[in-house]
Amino acid sequence: MKGLPWYFDVLSPFAYLQLQALRRDHPEVPLDPRPLVLGAVLAHHGQLGPAEIAGKREFTYRFVIWRAQELGLPLRFPPRHPFNPLPALRLILAAGGSIDVVQRVFRHIWEQGRGCETPEELESLAADLGMANLAEAISAPEIKAALKHSTEKALAAGVFGVPTLMVHGQPYFGQDATALALAAWKHPEMLQQGEYARLGAIPVGIQRSRAAP
């Protein structure tokens, strides 16, 4: 069975929670992990990340901790957040990009609460993954190009945030949308029925100007 495209950035604790919960509670769901650079996605859509907005940053962090406790999953914040995710994302690609590799990197950051912005912070993880020369591997031009290409493909697919599960060609954004995504995966006909069926025909009533007030 072909895996469901799963778009993520290690910067997101919600991506960590979604992956952990899916693998624990729904091992039958096949995942095709696709890393992207969230900053590039947000910039493309003209958005700020939650951690870039005063007040929302603090609320989001509290909610993450509460959500982890509700799901019964361990969570420990890394030393800094937001942080530069590029070294860890490139490590994932250099190590083969499997879902097991992705999960191990997420656990390093969000379960063990360790940094991931320098080769030194990732050295022990890279060794566990069998990578001899981490600095060389994550700086390889083909790895950098692969991450850029993966991000561009995510944008072309309509991704606007992480985590996103792509189900039957439709994006399901956020850890809190997991149940909806799985329902649509199992019952694709539901989106063609009832109130779902007329969503695309609802007209836009008002549009805000993008100019500063």
N, C-alpha and C positions, 0 to 999 in steps of 0.2 A: 504494500500500500504506500502510495506517495505521501510524504510528510506534509503537514500544514506549514506553510511559510510562517516563521515566527521571527519578527523583527525586534531587535533589542539593542540597547547600549548598556554597558556595565555601570554607567553613571546612575542608572535608575534602580532604586531599591524595589520598586513595584515589579520590574522585570525579574529580579531575583525571587520575589515572593511568588510570582506567577509560575515561574519555572519549577521551583521547589514543590509547590502544591500540585502542579500537573503531573510531575513525575511520581509523586507519592500517591496521589488520589486517583489519577487517571493514566496509568501506565500504558493503556491501550491506545492512547492518542499519539500518533506519530508526529514528530516535530522536525521541521527543516530549519535549523537556526541560521539567521541572516543578520550579521552585525551591521550597524550603521553608526554614523556620528550624529548624535542627537542635536548638537549645536548647529550643524549644517542644515538639518531638517527644520529646526525652529527658525533659523535665519531665512530659509527659503519661503516659509509661510508668514514671515513678519511677526513672529511670536517670541515672548520671553518664556524661559523655563520657570517652574514654580519656585526654585531656589533663588531666582533673580528678582523676586518681588517681595519687598519687606512685608512681614505679616504672613503672607502665604508660605514663605519658607519655613517659618516656625510651626505653622499649622500642619504643613505637609509632613514635617519630621515627626510631630506628635502622632499624626494619623498612621504613618508608616509603622511606628513602634506598636501602636494599638492593634493595627491590622495583623502584624506578625504574631502578636500574642493571641489574637482571635483564631488565627489559622494554626496555632501550635507550632510555629516555626522559629528557630533561633535567628536573632538579628542583632548585630552590633555595628554601629556606624564606623566607617573608616576614619582615619585621623583628620581628613579634610573633606569638605563637600560644599559646593561642587569641586570636582577635581578634573584633571586632564585624563580622559579615558583612552587616549590614543595608544599608549604602550600596551595596555591590557587587551584592547581590541585587536591590535596587530599580533600580539602573542597568540590569541585564539586562532587567527588565520594561519600563523606560522606553524602552529601545532596541529593543524589539520581541520579545525573548525567543527569537530563533531559535537553532538549535544553533551557528551560526557566531559569534553574539554571545557565547553562553555560553563557547565555546572561547577566544575572545579575552580574556575576563575571567579565565578560569582561567590562561591563559598569563601574563597580567600579574602574577598573584599567585604562581603556583607554578613558572613557568618563569623569569621575570625576577626573582622574589623581591622584589616591590614591595608596599608597603602599600596598603590599600584602605578605610581607616576614615574618611577625611575627603574632602571634595570636592577638596582640594588634591592628595591622593595619587592621585585618580582623574581629575584634570583632563586629562592628556594622552591617556588612554584614551578618555575621553568625546569629546574632540575628534576622535580617529581614527574614532569611531563616528558622527560627525556631529551630536553633541549640543551645542547652543550654550550652554544654561544648565543646567548639571548640578545645582547646588544646588536650583533650582526644580523640576527634573524629578523628582529622587528624594524630594523632600518633598511632592509632590502627593498629596492624600488618596486619589485613585483608585489610585495606585501602591501606597501603603501597604496599602490595602484588598485589592488584588489579591494581594499577597504573603501576607497573613493568610488569604485565601480559599484560596490554593494550599496552604498548610500544613494547613488544616482538611480539605481534600479528600484530602491525602496520609494523614492520620490515619484518615479514613473508609475509605480503601482498604487499611488494614492496614500501612502503612509504619511501621517502628520504628527505622530508621537510614538512613544514606547511605553510599555510593550504593546505590540500589535500582532494579533493572530489574523492571518488572511484565510478566510473560509469561503469557498465557492466564489472566489474573486472579490469578496467584500472584506474591508478592514474592520476588525473588532478591537478597539483601542482600550487599553487599561486593564489592570489586574481585576478590577471589579466587574469587567465585562466577560470574564472567563466563562461563566455559566451560560450566558447568552450565546457566545461563540460556539460552545459545545452543543447547545440545543440546535443551532443552525446547521452545524456539521452533521448531526444525526437526522435532522428533519428539514432539509433545504426547502421543502414546499411551504413551510410556515411563513416565509417572507413574501409569499405570493397570495396570502390569505388575509381576510379581515382588514383591520386598520393598517397593517404593514403594507398592503398592496397599494394604498393611495398616497404613501409618503412622498413619492417623487413628484406628485402633481400638486402638492401644497404650495401656493405662491408665496414669495417673499413679501412681507408687509412693509418693512422699513429697513433701510440699510444705513449704518453709521458711517459718517465720514472718517477717513483715515487721518485727516488733518488734525493737528493739535487743537484742543478747545480754546 
